[in-house]
Amino acid sequence: MTETIELKQEGELNAAEVVKFFDNVRNEKGEKLTQSEKRGHLRFLFVQLYQDKEKNTCELPDGRVVPIVVHRRQEGRASAYYLNTVQAPQEAILKAFAERTGITYRTRKPEAKKIGELIVSDVKHLFDEVKSEDGKKLSGFKKQDRLNGLFRKLYEHPEENICKVAGKKIQIIVERLGINNKAAFCLNSSEHHQEILAAFAKWAKCHYCPEKEEPEQLQEKQAGELTARECARIFHKVENRGYEYKKYTSEKLVQWFEYIYNHQHLNQVHLPNGSEVELIVRRQSYAQQCYCLNTSDEIVKPFVLKRIAEITKAEICWDNLHIKAHHKNALYKSIIAVCKAEQTAKNEKDKTYYHTYAQKAYESLSPQSRELTVTEWLQHIASQKSKA
């Protein structure tokens, strides 16, 4: 008999929305999972519990018995599994789900990340002699992964996670929620920066290098600059960089952005007028440093997007690329520059890219003319100039 799948109700939560409430999510090897692997395993547990009709029930204080996990569909999307947090209090369902699946329900939500608290990507360059368990010195993404593991390990040992500053005992590593509501482990460095970093380095048996601290403040993220997360919908089929496999596009792009930024020969975009600009820029966004595409200038943007697609072997999803006419004069100049690039392009693939971008930009510009395409519009402008 075919199952009747009801429409999703407002308030029913998926795995990504509740991942912050659960801990001790482990795979079949007993390894503790984090980030995308943790979310993926929670989705698996949703399905597994739903299929066990006897276990998939929760008795509420008022005597009602309701399902813990429900199967729902949304218009235009594949069906999925959600926690039944509409028919019952959220806390009761979350607690029951944790009990049935053998994981830990967090009764306290992590605090919001404070200015000055630092995640691994913010400080990895400040630590040297970071080594694997077998004593091998690490670098690059292996070093970052090792530091992430050490942050978690220290946090899970409260008796060691202590630093004495000015007669007070404070935590070295704290768990916080970022602006995207994602939990992460941070150095508790909002007030005592050097003391906390030095304490962590001593515990981790690595070297803290204060001389590598940046003397100047990074520039604030500018309007139009795109983070890896914001680019994920634009670039499809991004290749993995290096040895480490990443499932999600945003994760792949984070690796690419950092790699390109640290390799000057890659971090350049040659413009048709002969000038060069940076492909990736480093910025301060709220309390966190990040890498962004250098797309704040409308004239530069099409050439930046083209270059990052070439390096990462990605395909551009034109339906998801939004070109907004905030400054019509800049967008007009961008269209002219892209059309000139199309005329001088040496292969059909480049010509197609420039033409497609110019057409999308033209549609966003919406000039008061009868022409439907950018080619017709430019021909009209040229004919008007010749008559003048």
Secondary structure, 3 states (H helix, E strand, C coil): CCCCCEECCCCCECHHHHHHHEECCECCCCCECCHHHHHHHHHHHHHHHHHCCCCCEEECCCCCEEECEEEEECCCCCCEEEECCCCCCHHHHHHHHHHHHCCEECCCCCEECCCCCECHHHHHHHEECCECCCCCECCHHHHHHHHHHHHHHHHCCCCCCEEEECCEEEECEEEEECCCCCEEEEECCCCCHHHHHHHHHHHHCCEECHHHCCCCCCCECCCCCEEHHHHCCCEECCCCCCCCCCCCHHHHHHHHHHHHHCCCCCCCEECCCCCEECCEEEEEECCEEEEEECCCCCCCHHHHHHHHHHHHCCEECHHHCCCCCCCHHHHHHHHHHHHHHHHHCCCHHHHHHHHHHHHHHHHHHCCCCCCCCHHHHHHHHHHHHHHC
